[in-house]
Amino acid sequence: MNKTFKIYAVVFIVVMIILALFEVNKTERTDWRKNFDINQKSPFGLFVFANEIDGLFKNKVQKIDQTPYDYYSQTQKKRHNILVIENGLDKQSWNKVLDQVSGGSDAMLIVTDIPKDISDSIGYYDSKISFEDENVLKLTDTKYQNDFIRLDKFPSGRGFTFIRPGVEVLGKTVEENNMDQANFIKVKFGKGNIYVHCEPLFITNYYLLKRGSVSYAQDVFSYFGDRETVWFVKGGSKDSRFFLRFILSNPALKYAWWIFLGGLVLFIFFNAKRKQRIVPLAEPLRNTSVDFVKSIGNLYLQEGDFHDMMAKKAQYFLNKVRMDLLIDTGKLDEEFEKKLHLKTGKPMEMISEATGFIKKALDPYASVMKEDLAKMNRLLDQII
């Protein structure tokens, strides 16, 4: 185990310990966001309502995870009940709902916000009417006068600021210092009815689990007739197909996943050093001079011009003497032979014999034989 790896290991372990300490000392926080999700057990989710709705509607409820536009474009249904709870539908879907109501179905819209042109078609305007921290919701029907719900956590405070004539008020928001404001109405629309409630908190987990709050919810839904109910659920009831769904849905696995990713990033960051590439083996350039000389020599041998070959060999030798030994080769006399003897250390007899062959090679009228070429070549190679 090298030193660098040990450093990485220590850093990773320290980070793991710090994260573990944060996790141990972390206090659980309640999620008070108004998500209205049927799969959420947070205070303002609809998990309890989604599990109890079959009993409330006598097993005649159908949860639809499509938009009303898609659903009714593919399905033809007889008169039925329609339930929409904080779904954020588009205008095309709202128009499909209104078309179904016009044909004789009933719709209950438990929403805090709806497109203005849709609410205008129904016959009301809504807005925030209360800024109190606590509201009481009551129904106007005398038989429900003892059933009410107290909203003590983040009420929306919404109500109807305008209701067209002929609209029946079914419920109100009651406050000590303000006049009662309508928050639950019934509108005759074509052959059916539309029920609009602008405070959906009463069916969330927090309030349904409070003692005495269930009766109010039962009273509200009692206005629905005894027939099939189609509930367009928010976000759909299908599980996500994301491959990390199970890991991210469990806090322990989720933290382990993020720690793993963090460790991987640290490893890549510290290990991202430039490393020497493997240098490919480069073959040195081959010296072809010898091959060239051999080829030229063979050519001369084939031609049989031994005199020319001796002359070129002699010229090459004399040039090498001038360049390497710095001896003047203008006169091939005894002085030249002495200097060549002193600088090469070769016997005078050998040098004299070589000088004789050189003179013969440089004489254009001299007669030479193949043996002369071979002997001169051997002598010159021995001298230098």
C-alpha positions in Angstrom: 0.0 0.0 0.0 1.7 3.2 -1.2 1.6 6.5 0.7 -0.8 8.2 -1.7 -3.4 5.5 -1.2 -3.1 5.7 2.6 -3.8 9.5 2.4 -6.9 8.9 0.3 -8.1 6.2 2.7 -7.6 8.5 5.7 -9.5 11.4 4.0 -12.4 9.1 3.1 -12.7 7.6 6.6 -12.6 11.1 8.2 -15.4 12.3 5.8 -17.4 9.1 6.6 -17.1 9.8 10.4 -18.1 13.4 10.0 -21.2 12.5 8.0 -22.1 9.8 10.5 -21.9 12.3 13.4 -24.2 14.7 11.5 -26.6 11.9 10.9 -26.7 10.7 14.5 -27.2 14.2 15.8 -29.7 15.2 13.2 -33.2 15.9 14.5 -36.2 14.7 12.5 -38.1 17.6 10.9 -41.7 17.5 10.1 -42.5 18.4 6.5 -45.3 20.9 6.6 -45.5 21.5 2.9 -48.9 21.2 1.3 -48.2 18.5 -1.2 -51.6 16.8 -1.3 -49.9 13.6 -2.4 -51.7 10.3 -1.9 -48.4 8.5 -1.2 -47.1 11.0 1.4 -47.5 10.4 5.1 -46.5 14.0 5.9 -49.1 16.2 7.7 -50.5 17.7 4.5 -50.4 14.6 2.4 -53.4 12.5 1.5 -52.2 9.0 2.5 -55.0 8.5 5.1 -57.7 9.8 2.8 -56.5 7.6 0.0 -56.6 4.5 2.2 -60.1 5.3 3.6 -61.8 6.5 0.5 -63.1 3.1 -0.5 -65.0 2.8 2.8 -66.3 6.4 2.4 -67.6 5.8 -1.1 -68.7 2.2 -0.6 -66.0 0.7 -2.9 -67.3 2.7 -5.8 -64.3 4.9 -6.3 -61.8 4.6 -9.2 -58.4 6.3 -8.9 -57.3 7.7 -12.3 -53.7 8.8 -12.8 -54.4 10.3 -16.2 -55.6 13.8 -16.9 -59.3 14.2 -17.5 -58.6 15.2 -21.1 -56.7 11.9 -21.8 -59.2 9.8 -19.8 -62.4 11.1 -21.3 -60.9 11.1 -24.8 -60.5 7.4 -24.5 -63.4 6.4 -22.3 -67.1 6.9 -22.6 -68.9 6.7 -19.2 -72.4 7.0 -18.0 -73.3 9.6 -15.3 -70.9 9.4 -12.4 -69.2 11.5 -9.7 -65.9 13.3 -10.4 -63.4 14.2 -7.6 -60.5 16.6 -8.1 -58.3 17.5 -5.2 -55.5 20.1 -5.8 -54.5 18.6 -9.1 -53.4 21.6 -11.1 -55.2 20.5 -14.3 -54.8 22.3 -17.6 -57.7 24.1 -19.3 -58.4 21.3 -21.7 -58.9 18.9 -18.8 -61.1 21.4 -16.9 -63.3 21.8 -20.0 -63.6 18.0 -20.2 -64.8 17.9 -16.6 -67.4 20.7 -17.4 -68.6 18.7 -20.4 -69.1 15.6 -18.2 -71.1 17.7 -15.7 -73.2 19.2 -18.4 -74.1 15.7 -19.4 -75.4 14.8 -16.0 -72.4 13.9 -13.9 -71.6 15.6 -10.6 -68.1 17.1 -9.8 -66.5 18.0 -6.5 -63.6 20.4 -6.9 -61.5 20.7 -3.7 -59.1 23.3 -4.9 -57.4 26.6 -3.8 -56.7 27.7 -7.3 -58.3 27.2 -10.7 -58.0 29.1 -14.0 -60.1 32.3 -13.9 -62.0 31.6 -17.0 -63.1 28.2 -15.6 -64.2 29.6 -12.3 -66.0 32.4 -14.3 -67.8 29.7 -16.3 -68.9 28.0 -13.1 -70.0 31.3 -11.5 -67.6 32.4 -8.8 -64.4 34.2 -7.9 -62.2 33.2 -5.0 -59.3 34.8 -3.2 -57.6 35.0 0.2 -60.3 36.3 2.6 -58.7 35.5 6.0 -55.3 36.1 7.4 -55.9 34.6 10.8 -53.8 31.7 12.1 -56.8 29.7 12.9 -60.1 29.1 11.0 -63.3 27.1 11.8 -65.1 25.4 8.9 -68.9 24.8 9.3 -71.6 23.6 7.0 -74.8 25.6 6.6 -77.2 22.7 6.8 -78.7 22.6 10.3 -78.4 18.8 10.5 -74.6 19.2 10.3 -74.4 22.1 12.8 -72.5 20.1 15.4 -69.9 18.9 12.8 -67.2 21.4 12.3 -63.4 21.4 11.9 -60.9 23.7 13.4 -57.9 24.5 11.2 -55.1 25.4 13.6 -52.2 24.8 11.2 -51.5 26.9 8.2 -55.0 27.5 6.9 -55.1 28.9 3.4 -57.8 31.5 4.4 -59.4 31.3 0.9 -63.1 31.9 0.2 -65.5 33.2 -2.4 -65.5 36.9 -3.0 -68.2 36.6 -5.7 -71.0 34.1 -6.2 -73.5 34.5 -9.1 -77.2 34.4 -8.2 -78.7 31.0 -7.8 -75.5 29.4 -6.3 -76.1 27.6 -3.0 -73.7 28.1 -0.1 -73.1 24.8 1.7 -70.2 25.8 4.0 -68.5 28.8 5.6 -65.3 30.0 7.3 -66.2 31.2 10.8 -63.9 33.7 12.6 -64.4 35.7 15.8 -63.5 39.1 14.4 -64.8 38.8 10.8 -68.0 38.0 9.0 -68.6 34.5 7.9 -67.3 33.9 4.4 -68.5 31.1 2.0 -65.9 28.4 1.2 -68.2 25.5 0.0 -70.8 26.0 -2.7 -73.0 24.0 -5.0 -73.6 25.2 -8.6 -76.2 23.8 -11.0 -74.3 23.3 -14.3 -76.2 21.8 -17.2 -77.7 18.5 -16.1 -75.3 18.0 -13.3 -73.9 19.8 -10.2 -70.5 21.2 -9.3 -69.4 21.4 -5.7 -66.5 23.7 -5.0 -64.6 23.7 -1.7 -61.6 26.1 -1.6 -60.0 24.7 1.6 -58.5 21.2 0.9 -56.7 21.0 4.2 -59.7 19.2 5.9 -58.9 15.9 4.1 -55.1 15.9 4.8 -53.5 13.4 7.2 -53.0 16.0 10.0 -56.7 16.9 10.3 -58.2 13.5 9.5 -56.3 12.0 12.4 -57.5 14.7 14.8 -60.5 13.7 16.9 -63.8 15.0 15.7 -62.5 16.1 12.3 -63.7 13.0 10.3 -67.3 13.9 10.6 -66.9 17.2 8.7 -65.2 15.3 5.8 -68.0 12.7 5.8 -70.6 15.5 5.7 -68.9 17.2 2.8 -68.8 14.1 0.7 -72.4 13.1 1.6 -73.6 15.6 -1.1 -72.3 13.1 -3.7 -74.9 10.7 -5.0 -74.6 6.9 -4.6 -72.8 6.1 -7.8 -69.4 5.4 -9.2 -66.8 8.1 -8.4 -63.8 8.9 -10.6 -60.9 10.5 -8.6 -58.2 12.1 -10.7 -55.3 11.7 -8.3 -52.5 14.2 -8.2 -49.2 12.8 -9.5 -50.6 9.4 -10.2 -50.5 6.2 -8.1 -47.9 4.4 -10.1 -44.4 3.9 -8.7 -41.7 5.8 -10.4 -39.7 3.9 -12.9 -36.5 5.7 -12.0 -33.8 3.0 -11.4 -32.8 4.7 -8.1 -36.3 5.0 -6.8 -35.9 2.4 -4.0 -32.5 3.8 -2.9 -33.7 7.4 -2.8 -36.9 6.6 -1.0 -35.0 5.2 2.0 -33.1 7.8 4.0 -30.3 5.3 5.0 -29.7 4.1 1.5 -30.0 7.6 0.2 -27.2 8.9 2.5 -25.1 5.8 1.6 -25.6 6.5 -2.1 -24.5 10.2 -1.8 -21.5 9.2 0.4 -20.5 6.7 -2.3 -20.8 9.3 -5.0 -18.8 11.8 -2.9 -16.0 9.3 -2.3 -15.9 8.4 -6.0 -15.6 12.1 -6.9 -12.8 12.6 -4.4 -11.0 9.5 -5.7 -11.2 10.8 -9.3 -10.1 14.3 -8.3 -7.0 13.2 -6.4 -6.1 10.4 -8.8 -6.4 12.6 -11.9 -2.7 13.1 -12.3 -1.0 13.1 -15.7 0.6 9.8 -16.3 3.4 9.0 -18.8 2.1 7.5 -21.9 3.8 4.4 -23.2 6.3 5.6 -25.8 6.1 3.5 -28.9 9.4 1.8 -29.9 10.8 3.7 -32.8 13.1 1.8 -35.0 16.3 3.8 -35.9 16.8 4.8 -39.5 18.8 2.1 -41.2 22.1 3.3 -42.7 22.0 2.2 -46.4 25.3 3.8 -47.4 27.1 0.5 -47.2 24.4 -1.2 -49.3 24.7 1.7 -51.8 28.5 1.3 -52.1 28.1 -2.4 -52.5 25.6 -1.8 -55.3 27.9 0.6 -57.1 30.8 -1.7 -56.6 28.9 -4.6 -58.1 28.0 -2.4 -61.0 31.6 -1.6 -61.7 32.6 -5.2 -61.4 30.0 -6.2 -63.9 31.2 -3.5 -66.3 34.9 -4.6 -65.8 36.2 -1.0 -65.5 38.8 -1.7 -62.8 40.9 1.4 -63.6 38.0 3.8 -62.9 37.3 1.9 -59.6 40.9 2.2 -58.6 40.9 6.0 -59.3 37.7 6.6 -57.2 39.1 4.5 -54.4 42.4 6.5 -54.5 40.5 9.8 -54.6 38.4 8.8 -51.6 41.6 7.7 -49.7 43.4 11.0 -50.4 40.4 13.0 -49.4 40.2 11.1 -46.1 43.9 11.8 -45.5 43.4 15.5 -46.1 40.4 15.8 -43.8 41.3 13.4 -41.0 45.1 13.5 -40.9 45.5 17.1 -42.3 48.3 16.0 -44.7 48.7 17.8 -48.0 48.2 15.4 -50.9 49.2 17.7 -53.7 52.5 15.7 -54.2 52.7 12.0 -53.5 56.5 12.1 -52.8 58.7 10.8 -49.9 57.7 13.7 -47.7 54.0 12.7 -48.1 54.9 9.1 -47.3 56.9 10.1 -44.1 54.0 12.2 -42.8 51.5 9.4 -43.5 53.9 6.9 -41.8 54.1 9.1 -38.7 50.4 9.8 -38.3 49.2 6.2 -39.0 52.1 4.2 -37.6 52.0 1.9 -40.5 55.2 0.4 -42.0 57.0 2.5 -44.7 57.0 -0.5 -47.0 53.2 -0.7 -46.9 52.8 3.0 -47.4 55.2 3.1 -50.3 53.4 0.2 -52.0 50.0 1.9 -51.4 51.4 5.2 -52.8 52.5 3.3 -55.9 49.0 1.9 -56.5 47.5 5.4 -56.0 49.8 6.9 -58.6 48.9 4.1 -60.9 45.2 4.6 -60.3 45.4 8.3 -61.0 47.4 7.8 -64.2 44.8 7.7 -67.0 47.1 5.8 -69.3 48.2 3.1 -66.8 47.1 -0.5 -67.4 45.5 -2.1 -64.3 44.1 -5.5 -63.6 41.5 -6.8 -61.2 44.3 -8.1 -58.9 45.7 -4.5 -58.7 42.3 -3.2 -57.6 41.9 -5.8 -54.9 45.4 -5.4 -53.5 45.2 -1.6 -53.5 41.8 -1.7 -51.7 43.2 -4.0 -49.0 46.2 -1.8 -48.4 44.3 1.5 -48.2 41.8 -0.1 -45.8 44.7 -1.2 -43.5 46.3 2.2 -43.5 43.2 4.2 -42.5 
